[in-house]
Amino acid sequence: MKKLYKIRKSNIDNKGLYASTDIKEGTKIIEYKGKIISVKETETNPKFDNDKAIYLFNLNKRYDLDGDFKYNTARLINHSCNPNCEVDGVGLKIWVYSIKEIKKGEELTYDYGFSYDSDYKNYPCRCGSKNCVGYIVRSESRWRIKKRKKLKSTNI
């Protein structure tokens, strides 16, 4: 099967994956690969202390997927507040799918889904989309940042 992506320099963050051909909505694009580790290991390993890029997916209550390996090309997919892909897991595997038609040359992106409760200011977003709030926060929580910005601008 022909690869649906290629690695290129990204305006969002360093490198990214770009569609090497037109991709139809609902297409399985790439598997997010890595090492399956226990949630306990995630909580105790200093590697996951948020001081650098973390390529970690929660699989279930017991296991996470550490994707911080060069063979995991999917780790290069950047966050966007207006994504064209989403991530879905089946068992202990995670796949990236297109959620809309993607034209050849477009950067592949998905919503990283970071919570508002985490220290969101440590995760600036550079996606440039119209609905970007400036931070990598899941879509369901972006209203909180917009509200906070509005309150701040009226209390100057």
C-alpha positions as CSV (number, residue, x, y, z in Angstrom):
1,M,0.0,0.0,0.0
2,K,1.3,3.4,-1.0
3,K,2.2,5.8,1.9
4,L,-0.4,8.5,2.2
5,Y,2.0,11.0,3.8
6,K,5.5,12.4,3.7
7,I,7.6,14.2,6.3
8,R,8.3,17.9,5.7
9,K,9.1,21.1,7.6
10,S,6.0,22.4,9.4
11,N,5.0,25.9,10.2
12,I,3.2,24.6,13.3
13,D,6.2,22.9,15.0
14,N,9.5,21.8,13.4
15,K,8.4,18.8,11.3
16,G,5.0,17.4,10.3
17,L,3.3,14.9,8.1
18,Y,1.8,16.0,4.9
19,A,-0.6,14.3,2.5
20,S,1.3,12.8,-0.4
21,T,-2.0,12.3,-2.3
22,D,-5.6,13.3,-1.9
23,I,-7.1,11.4,1.1
24,K,-10.8,10.7,1.5
25,E,-12.7,11.2,4.7
26,G,-12.6,8.1,7.0
27,T,-9.3,6.8,5.6
28,K,-7.0,5.0,8.0
29,I,-3.7,6.8,7.5
30,I,-1.0,5.6,9.9
31,E,-0.7,3.6,13.1
32,Y,0.6,5.4,16.2
33,K,3.3,2.9,17.3
34,G,5.3,2.6,20.5
35,K,5.9,0.6,23.6
36,I,3.0,-0.4,25.9
37,I,3.7,0.5,29.4
38,S,1.8,0.4,32.7
39,V,0.0,3.6,33.9
40,K,2.1,3.2,37.1
41,E,5.3,3.4,35.0
42,T,4.0,6.5,33.4
43,E,3.3,8.1,36.8
44,T,6.7,7.3,38.2
45,N,9.0,7.6,35.1
46,P,10.7,11.1,35.1
47,K,10.7,10.8,31.2
48,F,7.0,11.9,31.4
49,D,7.5,15.0,33.6
50,N,6.4,17.5,30.8
51,D,9.7,19.2,30.4
52,K,10.0,18.0,26.8
53,A,7.8,16.6,24.1
54,I,5.8,13.6,25.3
55,Y,4.3,11.2,22.8
56,L,2.0,9.3,25.2
57,F,-1.5,7.9,24.7
58,N,-3.7,6.5,27.5
59,L,-5.0,3.2,26.2
60,N,-7.1,2.1,29.2
61,K,-7.0,2.2,33.0
62,R,-4.0,-0.1,33.1
63,Y,-1.9,0.8,30.0
64,D,-0.4,3.7,28.1
65,L,1.4,3.8,24.8
66,D,4.8,5.5,24.8
67,G,5.3,6.6,21.2
68,D,8.7,8.4,21.8
69,F,10.6,6.3,19.2
70,K,12.0,7.2,15.8
71,Y,10.1,4.3,14.2
72,N,6.9,6.0,15.2
73,T,6.4,8.4,12.3
74,A,2.9,9.3,13.5
75,R,4.5,11.2,16.4
76,L,5.3,14.0,13.9
77,I,1.6,14.8,13.4
78,N,1.0,18.2,14.9
79,H,-1.9,19.6,16.9
80,S,-4.5,21.8,15.3
81,C,-7.6,23.5,16.7
82,N,-9.1,22.8,13.3
83,P,-7.9,19.2,12.7
84,N,-8.3,17.1,9.6
85,C,-7.6,13.8,11.4
86,E,-8.5,12.1,14.7
87,V,-7.0,9.3,16.7
88,D,-8.9,6.1,17.5
89,G,-7.9,3.1,19.5
90,V,-8.9,-0.5,19.0
91,G,-7.5,-2.8,21.8
92,L,-3.9,-1.8,22.3
93,K,-3.5,-0.2,18.9
94,I,-4.0,3.4,17.9
95,W,-4.7,4.7,14.4
96,V,-4.9,8.1,12.8
97,Y,-7.9,8.5,10.5
98,S,-9.0,11.4,8.3
99,I,-12.2,13.2,9.5
100,K,-12.6,15.2,6.3
101,E,-11.2,15.2,2.8
102,I,-7.5,16.1,2.8
103,K,-5.9,17.6,-0.3
104,K,-2.4,16.6,-1.5
105,G,0.1,18.8,0.3
106,E,-2.0,19.6,3.3
107,E,-0.5,19.0,6.8
108,L,-2.1,16.2,8.7
109,T,-3.2,17.3,12.2
110,Y,-5.4,16.2,15.1
111,D,-6.6,17.7,18.3
112,Y,-4.2,16.5,21.1
113,G,-7.0,16.8,23.6
114,F,-5.1,18.3,26.4
115,S,-7.3,19.1,29.4
116,Y,-7.8,22.7,30.6
117,D,-7.1,21.5,34.1
118,S,-3.5,20.8,33.2
119,D,-1.2,23.8,33.1
120,Y,-2.4,24.8,29.7
121,K,-0.2,27.9,29.5
122,N,2.8,25.5,29.1
123,Y,1.4,24.3,25.8
124,P,1.2,27.2,23.3
125,C,-0.5,26.5,20.0
126,R,0.8,27.7,16.7
127,C,-1.7,26.1,14.4
128,G,-3.0,29.4,13.0
129,S,-6.6,28.3,12.6
130,K,-9.4,30.8,12.9
131,N,-10.7,29.2,16.1
132,C,-7.3,28.8,17.7
133,V,-7.2,30.1,21.3
134,G,-3.4,30.1,21.5
135,Y,-3.1,27.0,23.6
136,I,-3.3,23.2,23.0
137,V,-6.5,22.5,24.8
138,R,-9.3,20.0,23.7
139,S,-12.1,21.6,21.8
140,E,-14.6,21.1,24.6
141,S,-12.6,23.3,26.9
142,R,-11.5,26.1,24.6
143,W,-14.5,28.2,25.7
144,R,-12.9,28.6,29.1
145,I,-9.8,30.2,27.6
146,K,-11.9,32.5,25.4
147,K,-13.9,33.5,28.5
148,R,-10.8,34.1,30.5
149,K,-9.3,36.2,27.7
150,K,-12.5,38.2,27.4
151,L,-12.6,38.9,31.2
152,K,-8.9,39.9,31.2
153,S,-9.5,42.4,28.3
154,T,-12.5,44.0,30.0
155,N,-10.7,44.4,33.3
156,I,-7.7,46.3,32.0
